[in-house]
Amino acid sequence: MPGVGNIIKCEGLFGASLHPLRCGTSLSSEEAIHLVTCLRGFAKRWFDNCRLSKDGAGMGCAVPACYGRSVCTRCKAELLLIKEGERRRLTFFCPSCQVDAAGAAPAEQRHCQL
């Protein structure tokens, strides 16, 4: 989805339990609506946190459920990291909670703390 930032993308996909490499055309109407709802929900929480910050210290401080983490907040599995597209943007996901339509995991690497 153009315009959705990397963190919001990861959090929306995690919230909707969708694998990051799943083709958008394979989503049912219900899955697509749920994804947009999850994307909007995280973006709104982020915006609300920014509005509450008086000195800018809390900018972008919506607590992520998966982005930048090493362990899934749902099932405690190790989160994986892939780098997608030409820009090699980081994408964090849970291989247990976000299985693709075929049930197979793509080439992936373990998350390492920076």
DSSP file with accessible surface (Angstrom, degrees, kcal/mol):
  #  RESIDUE AA STRUCTURE BP1 BP2  ACC     N-H-->O    O-->H-N    N-H-->O    O-->H-N    TCO  KAPPA ALPHA  PHI   PSI    X-CA   Y-CA   Z-CA
    1    1 A M    >         0   0  136      0, 0.0     3,-1.7     0, 0.0     8,-0.0   0.000 360.0 360.0 360.0 112.9    0.0    0.0    0.0
    2    2 A P  T 3   +     0   0  141      0, 0.0     3,-0.1     0, 0.0     0, 0.0  -0.315 360.0  24.8 -58.6 138.2    1.7    3.2   -1.1
    3    3 A G  T 3  S+     0   0   88      1,-0.3     2,-0.6     0, 0.0     0, 0.0   0.231  87.7 118.4  92.9 -14.5    2.1    5.7    1.7
    4    4 A V    <   -     0   0   48     -3,-1.7    -1,-0.3     1,-0.1    35,-0.0  -0.766  64.0-128.9 -86.9 122.1    2.0    3.3    4.5
    5    5 A G     >  -     0   0   38     -2,-0.6     4,-2.9    -3,-0.1     5,-0.2  -0.152  20.7-104.0 -67.7 166.6    5.3    3.5    6.4
    6    6 A N  H  > S+     0   0   16      2,-0.2     4,-2.4     1,-0.2     5,-0.2   0.897 118.8  45.5 -60.6 -46.3    7.5    0.5    7.2
    7    7 A I  H  > S+     0   0   51      2,-0.2     4,-2.7     1,-0.2     5,-0.2   0.950 115.0  47.6 -65.5 -46.2    6.6    0.3   10.8
    8    8 A I  H  > S+     0   0   32      1,-0.2     4,-2.9     2,-0.2     5,-0.2   0.904 110.6  53.8 -62.7 -38.4    2.9    0.7   10.2
    9    9 A K  H  X S+     0   0   45     -4,-2.9     4,-2.5     2,-0.2     5,-0.2   0.958 111.2  44.3 -58.3 -52.5    3.1   -1.9    7.4
   10   10 A C  H  X S+     0   0    1     -4,-2.4     4,-2.3     1,-0.2    -2,-0.2   0.921 116.2  46.7 -60.5 -44.3    4.7   -4.5    9.8
   11   11 A E  H  X S+     0   0    9     -4,-2.7     4,-2.7     2,-0.2    -1,-0.2   0.885 112.2  49.8 -68.5 -38.1    2.3   -3.7   12.6
   12   12 A G  H  X S+     0   0    0     -4,-2.9     4,-2.1    -5,-0.2    -2,-0.2   0.928 112.4  46.9 -66.0 -44.0   -0.8   -3.9   10.3
   13   13 A L  H  <>S+     0   0   24     -4,-2.5     5,-2.6    -5,-0.2     4,-0.4   0.905 113.8  48.9 -63.8 -40.2    0.2   -7.2    8.8
   14   14 A F  H ><5S+     0   0    6     -4,-2.3     3,-1.3    -5,-0.2    -2,-0.2   0.946 111.0  49.8 -64.0 -46.5    1.0   -8.6   12.3
   15   15 A G  H 3<5S+     0   0   28     -4,-2.7    -1,-0.2     1,-0.3    -2,-0.2   0.856 114.9  43.9 -60.6 -34.8   -2.4   -7.4   13.6
   16   16 A A  T 3<5S-     0   0   11     -4,-2.1    -1,-0.3    -5,-0.2    -2,-0.2   0.434 109.3-125.2 -89.5  -1.0   -4.2   -8.9   10.7
   17   17 A S  T < 5 +     0   0   56     -3,-1.3     2,-0.4    -4,-0.4    -3,-0.2   0.852  60.2 146.6  58.0  39.2   -2.1  -12.2   10.9
   18   18 A L      < -     0   0    9     -5,-2.6    -1,-0.2    -6,-0.2    82,-0.1  -0.884  53.2-117.2-109.4 137.5   -1.0  -11.9    7.3
   19   19 A H    >   -     0   0    4     80,-0.5     3,-1.6    -2,-0.4    80,-0.1  -0.450  22.9-129.0 -68.6 137.9    2.4  -13.0    6.0
   20   20 A P  T 3  S+     0   0   14      0, 0.0    -1,-0.1     0, 0.0    72,-0.0   0.737 105.6  50.0 -65.6 -20.4    4.3  -10.0    4.6
   21   21 A L  T 3  S+     0   0   84      2,-0.1     2,-0.2     3,-0.0    -2,-0.1   0.385  80.3 121.6 -99.8   8.0    5.0  -11.8    1.2
   22   22 A R  S <  S-     0   0   53     -3,-1.6     2,-0.2     1,-0.1     5,-0.1  -0.463  72.1-110.6 -70.8 135.6    1.5  -12.8    0.6
   23   23 A C    >   -     0   0   77     -2,-0.2     3,-1.9     1,-0.1     4,-0.3  -0.486  17.1-136.0 -69.5 130.9    0.2  -11.4   -2.7
   24   24 A G  G >  S+     0   0   55      1,-0.3     3,-1.5    -2,-0.2    -1,-0.1   0.822 102.4  62.2 -57.5 -32.8   -2.4   -8.7   -2.2
   25   25 A T  G 3  S+     0   0  131      1,-0.3    -1,-0.3    -3,-0.0    -2,-0.1   0.660  95.1  62.8 -70.9 -12.5   -4.6  -10.2   -4.9
   26   26 A S  G <  S+     0   0   54     -3,-1.9    -1,-0.3     2,-0.0     2,-0.2   0.547  81.0 105.9 -86.9  -7.0   -5.0  -13.4   -2.9
   27   27 A L    <   -     0   0   38     -3,-1.5     2,-0.1    -4,-0.3    -3,-0.0  -0.510  68.7-130.9 -75.1 139.4   -6.7  -11.6    0.0
   28   28 A S     >  -     0   0   46     -2,-0.2     4,-2.6     1,-0.1     5,-0.2  -0.351  31.4-103.4 -74.7 167.1  -10.4  -12.1    0.5
   29   29 A S  H  > S+     0   0   87      1,-0.2     4,-2.5     2,-0.2     5,-0.2   0.912 124.3  51.6 -58.9 -40.5  -12.6   -9.0    1.0
   30   30 A E  H  > S+     0   0  141      1,-0.2     4,-2.4     2,-0.2    -1,-0.2   0.908 110.1  48.0 -65.2 -41.3  -12.8   -9.8    4.7
   31   31 A E  H  > S+     0   0   61      2,-0.2     4,-2.6     1,-0.2    -1,-0.2   0.911 111.8  49.9 -65.3 -41.3   -9.0  -10.1    5.0
   32   32 A A  H  X S+     0   0   39     -4,-2.6     4,-2.4     2,-0.2    -2,-0.2   0.926 112.2  47.2 -64.4 -43.0   -8.4   -6.8    3.1
   33   33 A I  H  X S+     0   0  112     -4,-2.5     4,-2.4    -5,-0.2    -1,-0.2   0.919 112.3  50.0 -64.6 -42.5  -10.9   -4.9    5.2
   34   34 A H  H  X S+     0   0   93     -4,-2.4     4,-2.5    -5,-0.2    -2,-0.2   0.914 110.0  51.4 -63.2 -40.3   -9.3   -6.4    8.4
   35   35 A L  H  X S+     0   0   22     -4,-2.6     4,-2.9     2,-0.2     5,-0.2   0.946 110.3  47.4 -61.6 -48.1   -5.8   -5.4    7.2
   36   36 A V  H  X S+     0   0   72     -4,-2.4     4,-2.7     1,-0.2     5,-0.2   0.911 111.4  52.2 -61.9 -38.6   -6.9   -1.8    6.5
   37   37 A T  H  X S+     0   0   84     -4,-2.4     4,-2.4     2,-0.2    -1,-0.2   0.923 111.8  45.9 -62.8 -42.7   -8.5   -1.7    9.9
   38   38 A C  H  X S+     0   0   25     -4,-2.5     4,-2.2     2,-0.2     5,-0.2   0.903 112.9  49.7 -68.3 -40.4   -5.3   -2.9   11.6
   39   39 A L  H  X S+     0   0   17     -4,-2.9     4,-2.4     1,-0.2    -2,-0.2   0.946 114.1  45.3 -61.3 -47.8   -3.1   -0.5    9.6
   40   40 A R  H  X S+     0   0  169     -4,-2.7     4,-2.7    -5,-0.2     5,-0.2   0.904 110.4  54.9 -63.5 -41.2   -5.4    2.4   10.5
   41   41 A G  H  X S+     0   0   22     -4,-2.4     4,-2.2    -5,-0.2    -1,-0.2   0.928 111.5  42.5 -61.0 -46.1   -5.6    1.3   14.2
   42   42 A F  H  X S+     0   0    2     -4,-2.2     4,-2.6     2,-0.2    -1,-0.2   0.929 114.1  51.6 -67.8 -42.4   -1.8    1.3   14.6
   43   43 A A  H  X S+     0   0   35     -4,-2.4     4,-2.7    -5,-0.2    -2,-0.2   0.908 110.6  49.4 -60.3 -39.9   -1.4    4.6   12.7
   44   44 A K  H  X S+     0   0   94     -4,-2.7     4,-3.0     2,-0.2    -1,-0.2   0.919 109.8  50.1 -66.7 -42.4   -4.0    6.2   14.9
   45   45 A R  H  X S+     0   0  135     -4,-2.2     4,-2.2    -5,-0.2    -2,-0.2   0.916 112.1  49.0 -61.3 -40.0   -2.3    5.0   18.1
   46   46 A W  H  X S+     0   0   63     -4,-2.6     4,-2.2     2,-0.2    14,-0.4   0.949 112.7  46.9 -63.1 -48.3    1.0    6.4   16.8
   47   47 A F  H  X S+     0   0  117     -4,-2.7     4,-2.4     1,-0.2    -2,-0.2   0.921 111.1  51.6 -60.0 -44.5   -0.7    9.8   15.9
   48   48 A D  H  X S+     0   0   44     -4,-3.0     4,-1.4     1,-0.2    -1,-0.2   0.902 109.4  50.2 -62.3 -39.0   -2.4    9.9   19.3
   49   49 A N  H  X S+     0   0   53     -4,-2.2     4,-0.8    -5,-0.2    -1,-0.2   0.906 109.9  51.0 -65.1 -39.6    0.9    9.3   21.1
   50   50 A C  H >< S+     0   0   25     -4,-2.2     3,-0.8     1,-0.2    -2,-0.2   0.899 107.3  53.3 -63.9 -40.5    2.6   12.1   19.1
   51   51 A R  H 3< S+     0   0  168     -4,-2.4    -1,-0.2     1,-0.2    -2,-0.2   0.821 106.8  52.9 -64.4 -31.6   -0.2   14.5   20.0
   52   52 A L  H 3< S+     0   0  132     -4,-1.4     2,-0.6    -5,-0.2    -1,-0.2   0.652  86.4  97.9 -78.4 -15.5    0.3   13.8   23.7
   53   53 A S    <<  -     0   0   26     -3,-0.8     3,-0.0    -4,-0.8    -4,-0.0  -0.645  50.9-174.3 -80.0 116.8    4.0   14.5   23.5
   54   54 A K  S    S+     0   0  210     -2,-0.6    -1,-0.2     1,-0.2    -4,-0.0   0.803  84.2  30.4 -80.1 -30.4    4.7   18.1   24.6
   55   55 A D  S    S-     0   0  133      0, 0.0    -1,-0.2     0, 0.0    -2,-0.1   0.325 110.3-106.5-114.1   7.4    8.4   18.2   23.8
   56   56 A G  S >  S+     0   0   37     -6,-0.2     3,-1.4     1,-0.0    -3,-0.1   0.381  88.8 117.3  85.6  -5.9    8.6   15.8   20.9
   57   57 A A  T 3  S+     0   0   85      1,-0.3    -7,-0.1    -7,-0.0    -1,-0.0   0.787  75.5  49.2 -66.8 -25.4   10.2   13.1   23.0
   58   58 A G  T >  S+     0   0   17     -8,-0.1     3,-1.7    -9,-0.1    -1,-0.3   0.263  76.6 140.7 -98.5  13.4    7.3   10.8   22.4
   59   59 A M  T <  S+     0   0  118     -3,-1.4   -12,-0.1     1,-0.3    -9,-0.0  -0.349  80.1   0.5 -60.2 128.0    7.1   11.2   18.7
   60   60 A G  T 3  S+     0   0   27    -14,-0.4    -1,-0.3     1,-0.1   -13,-0.1   0.798  89.2 139.9  67.7  30.7    6.3    7.8   17.0
   61   61 A C    <   +     0   0   59     -3,-1.7     2,-0.2   -15,-0.3    -2,-0.1   0.242  12.4 136.6 -97.7  17.4    6.2    6.1   20.4
   62   62 A A        -     0   0    5      1,-0.1   -16,-0.1    -4,-0.1   -20,-0.0  -0.455  67.2-110.9 -59.7 127.0    3.2    3.8   19.7
   63   63 A V        -     0   0  110     -2,-0.2     2,-0.1   -18,-0.1    -1,-0.1  -0.504  32.6-137.2 -69.9 116.2    4.4    0.6   21.2
   64   64 A P        -     0   0   37      0, 0.0    -1,-0.1     0, 0.0   -56,-0.0  -0.452   9.6-154.4 -74.5 146.3    5.0   -1.9   18.4
   65   65 A A  S    S-     0   0   28     -2,-0.1     8,-0.7     4,-0.0     9,-0.1   0.705  90.9  -2.7 -87.7 -25.0    3.9   -5.5   18.7
   66   66 A C  S >  S+     0   0    0      6,-0.1     3,-2.1   -59,-0.1     2,-0.1   0.607  97.6 106.3-136.3 -34.6    6.5   -6.9   16.3
   67   67 A Y  T 3  S-     0   0   53      1,-0.3     3,-0.1   -60,-0.2   -60,-0.0  -0.314 101.0  -1.4 -62.6 124.0    8.7   -4.1   14.7
   68   68 A G  T 3  S+     0   0   33      1,-0.3    -1,-0.3    -2,-0.1     2,-0.2   0.446 106.6 119.5  80.0  -0.9   12.2   -4.2   16.1
   69   69 A R    <   -     0   0   93     -3,-2.1    -1,-0.3     1,-0.1     3,-0.1  -0.567  54.1-154.7 -93.5 162.5   11.4   -7.0   18.5
   70   70 A S  S    S+     0   0   46     -2,-0.2     9,-2.2     1,-0.2     2,-0.4   0.601  79.2  50.1-108.2 -15.8   13.0  -10.4   18.6
   71   71 A V  B    S-A   78   0A  68      7,-0.3     7,-0.2    23,-0.0    -1,-0.2  -0.972  88.6-109.5-129.0 138.2   10.2  -12.3   20.2
   72   72 A C     >  -     0   0    0      5,-3.2     4,-1.1    -2,-0.4    -6,-0.1  -0.409  16.7-146.0 -64.3 133.4    6.5  -12.5   19.2
   73   73 A T  T  4 S+     0   0   52     -8,-0.7    -1,-0.1     2,-0.1    -7,-0.1   0.638  96.2  43.6 -76.1 -13.8    4.2  -10.7   21.7
   74   74 A R  T  4 S+     0   0  107     -9,-0.1    -1,-0.1     3,-0.1    -2,-0.0   0.897 133.1   8.4 -91.5 -59.2    1.4  -13.3   21.0
   75   75 A C  T  4 S-     0   0   58      2,-0.1    -2,-0.1     3,-0.0     3,-0.1   0.439  89.2-123.7-110.0  -4.1    3.1  -16.7   20.9
   76   76 A K     <  +     0   0  146     -4,-1.1    -3,-0.1     1,-0.2     2,-0.1   0.594  60.5 145.2  69.1  12.9    6.6  -16.0   22.1
   77   77 A A        -     0   0   26      1,-0.1    -5,-3.2    -6,-0.1     2,-0.3  -0.382  62.6 -89.3 -72.1 160.1    8.2  -17.5   18.9
   78   78 A E  B     -A   71   0A  83     -7,-0.2    -7,-0.3    -3,-0.1     2,-0.2  -0.560  44.4-128.4 -71.2 127.9   11.3  -15.9   17.6
   79   79 A L        -     0   0    0     -9,-2.2    32,-1.1    -2,-0.3     2,-0.3  -0.494  21.1-141.5 -75.2 149.8   10.5  -13.2   15.1
   80   80 A L  E     -BC  93 110B  14     13,-3.2    13,-2.2    30,-0.2     2,-0.4  -0.739   5.3-144.6-110.9 162.8   12.1  -13.3   11.7
   81   81 A L  E     +BC  92 109B   9     28,-2.8    28,-1.7    -2,-0.3     2,-0.3  -0.989  16.6 175.6-131.2 130.0   13.4  -10.5    9.5
   82   82 A I  E     -B   91   0B  14      9,-2.2     9,-2.4    -2,-0.4     2,-0.6  -0.917  24.5-136.9-125.7 159.8   13.4  -10.1    5.8
   83   83 A K  E     -B   90   0B  85     -2,-0.3     2,-0.2     7,-0.2     7,-0.2  -0.962  28.9-163.8-119.8 112.2   14.5   -7.3    3.6
   84   84 A E  E   > -B   89   0B  51      5,-2.0     5,-1.7    -2,-0.6     4,-0.3  -0.635  36.0  -4.3 -99.9 154.5   12.0   -6.6    0.8
   85   85 A G  T > 5S-     0   0   58     -2,-0.2     3,-1.1     3,-0.2    -2,-0.0   0.133  98.6 -49.6  68.4-177.6   12.1   -4.6   -2.5
   86   86 A E  T 3 5S+     0   0  199      1,-0.3    -1,-0.2     2,-0.1    -2,-0.0   0.837 137.4  49.5 -62.5 -35.1   14.8   -2.4   -4.1
   87   87 A R  T 3 5S-     0   0  204     -3,-0.1    -1,-0.3     2,-0.0    -2,-0.2   0.502 103.2-132.2 -85.1  -5.1   15.3   -0.4   -0.9
   88   88 A R  T < 5 -     0   0  148     -3,-1.1    -3,-0.2    -4,-0.3     2,-0.1   0.904  32.5-167.5  56.7  45.4   15.6   -3.6    1.2
   89   89 A R  E   < -B   84   0B 116     -5,-1.7    -5,-2.0    -6,-0.1    -1,-0.2  -0.414  24.6-107.0 -67.5 139.0   13.2   -2.3    3.8
   90   90 A L  E     -B   83   0B  43     -7,-0.2     2,-0.4    -2,-0.1    -7,-0.2  -0.440  35.6-173.1 -68.6 134.7   13.1   -4.3    7.1
   91   91 A T  E     -B   82   0B   0     -9,-2.4    -9,-2.2    -2,-0.2     2,-0.4  -0.964   4.5-164.1-133.1 114.1   10.1   -6.4    7.6
   92   92 A F  E     +B   81   0B   8     -2,-0.4     2,-0.3   -11,-0.2   -11,-0.2  -0.783  20.4 158.4 -94.7 141.1    9.6   -8.2   10.9
   93   93 A F  E     -B   80   0B   0    -13,-2.2   -13,-3.2    -2,-0.4   -74,-0.1  -0.991  40.9-114.9-158.2 161.6    7.1  -11.0   11.2
   94   94 A C     >  -     0   0    0     -2,-0.3     4,-2.2   -15,-0.2   -15,-0.1  -0.893  14.9-154.5-101.2 120.8    6.2  -14.1   13.2
   95   95 A P  T  4 S+     0   0   42      0, 0.0    -1,-0.1     0, 0.0     5,-0.1   0.696  96.2  45.8 -68.7 -15.7    6.5  -17.4   11.3
   96   96 A S  T  4 S+     0   0   78    -18,-0.1     3,-0.4     2,-0.1   -17,-0.0   0.860 120.7  33.6 -91.0 -42.2    3.9  -19.0   13.6
   97   97 A C  T  4 S+     0   0   30      1,-0.2     2,-0.2   -79,-0.1    -1,-0.1   0.668 121.5  47.1 -88.2 -19.6    1.2  -16.2   13.7
   98   98 A Q  S  < S+     0   0    1     -4,-2.2     2,-0.2   -80,-0.1    -1,-0.2  -0.491  71.6 165.4-124.6  62.8    1.7  -15.0   10.1
   99   99 A V        -     0   0   71     -3,-0.4   -80,-0.5   -82,-0.2     6,-0.1  -0.548  36.6-117.9 -79.8 140.3    1.8  -18.1    7.9
  100  100 A D    >   -     0   0   39      4,-0.5     3,-1.5    -2,-0.2    -1,-0.1  -0.186  34.5 -93.7 -72.8 172.0    1.4  -17.5    4.1
  101  101 A A  T 3  S+     0   0   79      1,-0.3    -1,-0.1     2,-0.1    -2,-0.1   0.842 128.1  44.8 -57.3 -35.1   -1.5  -18.9    2.2
  102  102 A A  T 3  S-     0   0   90      2,-0.2    -1,-0.3     1,-0.0     3,-0.1   0.551 111.8-120.2 -87.3  -7.5    0.5  -22.0    1.2
  103  103 A G  S <  S+     0   0   50     -3,-1.5     2,-0.3     1,-0.3    -2,-0.1   0.529  72.4 124.6  82.5   5.3    1.8  -22.4    4.7
  104  104 A A        -     0   0   56     -5,-0.0    -4,-0.5     0, 0.0    -1,-0.3  -0.745  56.0-133.8-101.1 147.8    5.4  -22.1    3.6
  105  105 A A        -     0   0   57     -2,-0.3     3,-0.1    -3,-0.1    -6,-0.1  -0.771  21.0-131.4 -97.1 142.1    8.0  -19.6    4.9
  106  106 A P        -     0   0   34      0, 0.0     2,-0.1     0, 0.0    -1,-0.1  -0.202  49.3 -60.5 -77.9 179.7   10.2  -17.7    2.5
  107  107 A A  S    S+     0   0   93      1,-0.0     2,-0.3    -2,-0.0     0, 0.0  -0.443  76.1 168.7 -59.6 128.9   13.9  -17.2    2.7
  108  108 A E        -     0   0   81     -2,-0.1     2,-0.3    -3,-0.1   -26,-0.2  -0.924  28.4-147.6-143.3 165.9   14.3  -15.5    6.0
  109  109 A Q  E     -C   81   0B  93    -28,-1.7   -28,-2.8    -2,-0.3     2,-0.1  -0.964  31.4 -99.3-137.0 155.2   16.9  -14.6    8.6
  110  110 A R  E     -C   80   0B 172     -2,-0.3     2,-0.2   -30,-0.2   -30,-0.2  -0.413  42.1-106.9 -71.7 149.0   16.9  -14.3   12.3
  111  111 A H        -     0   0   22    -32,-1.1     2,-0.4   -41,-0.2    -1,-0.1  -0.516  35.1-164.1 -72.8 137.8   16.5  -10.9   13.8
  112  112 A C        -     0   0   75     -2,-0.2     2,-0.2    -3,-0.1    -3,-0.0  -0.987  24.2-112.5-125.1 139.5   19.6   -9.5   15.4
  113  113 A Q              0   0  136     -2,-0.4   -44,-0.0     1,-0.1   -45,-0.0  -0.483 360.0 360.0 -67.5 136.4   19.7   -6.5   17.8
  114  114 A L              0   0  189     -2,-0.2    -1,-0.1     0, 0.0     0, 0.0  -0.607 360.0 360.0 -91.9 360.0   21.4   -3.5   16.2
